[in-house]
Amino acid sequence: MDKITRMLRTLNQEAVDYPPVGFWFHFNEEEGMGQACVDAHLNYYRETDIDFIKIMCDGYFQFPLAVEIKEAADWRKIKPLSADHPYITEQVERARLITEGVNGECCTFYSLFAPFSCIRFATSDELVMKHLKEDPEAVLYALTVIAEDQAALAERLIAEAGCTGIYYCLQGGEMDRFSEGEYRNLIMPSDRYVLDRANGFSPNNLLHMCGWAGVRNRLDNWREYPAKAVNWAIYVEGLGIREGREYLGDHAVLGGFDNTKSGVLHSGTRSEVEQFAKQLVAEAGTQGLIVGADCSLSHDIDRERIKWVVETIRSA
């Protein structure tokens, strides 16, 4: 079974020879932009022989607002990006070059952040939360505009660059940030706008329920979002693969390994890593399982450790 067939069958929860494996990390500054970034992705893929590539959006975390945000009313000055804005065209080009570089061997998914993350990266978390209290309608306007830009980017990543889909990163669902009602009213509309548009161009999108802050999320906010596979922070949420599959509904699942340096993938012996991989598949089964981690690994991980997992899963 080739890598694309294996991945697509897994996303559709159909039988496969073994689960696909994929891990990722943020590249260092020298490999974060331009052709060096393309080469870094392709070299990593070839070195580890993972089953798919999650293309990182390194260098494009800070959304280009083009206006200075000081007061809450300033969010109303935000305008849509032009179709030829470098934020869009450069990311599409990165995705195209990487997708073409694997020459049809595997699926590629591009990392795309939801609008709420975009406005926080562009300013600060504190400022956004302050303005949401002062003038929520102004911030909602900005989220709507940025959702249109992110949706347009998702469309072009799939339709022009040839990505299989997007890896859609959701943040801001921490228990102590919003009530369920606040999240549904303030954040969910822009979340869903981008995801729904992406689903219109590819049925094979991945949903990442990010636990970067180490604080449990209100997963109820996201459990109804339509995507082929879901990835959540098992070790933050305290929700294992089997339990999460039941709780989050009819999706393939991506994960299993702790992404932190204290986890077995970073710090365990080869025997411990291999045993963990075998036990993960034994417990979760091969159908609808994509072996990966809670989130991005540390960039300095020994890539040989990733090969241990790939080889173990394939020989199990």
Secondary structure, DSSP 8 states (H G I E B T S, - for coil): --HHHHHHHHHTT---SS--B---B---GGGSSHHHHHHHHHHHHHHH--SEEEE--TT--S----S---SGGGGGG-----TT-HHHHHHHHHHHHHHHHTTTSSEEEEEEE-HHHHHHHHS-HHHHHHHHHH-HHHHHHHHHHHHHHHHHHHHHHHHTS--SEEEEEE---BTTT--HHHHHHHTHHHHHHHHHHHHHH-S--EEEE--TTSS-B-GGGTTT---SEEEE-HHHHT--HHHHHHHH-S-EEEEEE--STTSHHHHS-HHHHHHHHHHHHHHH-STTEEEEESS-B-TTS-HHHHHHHHHHHHH-
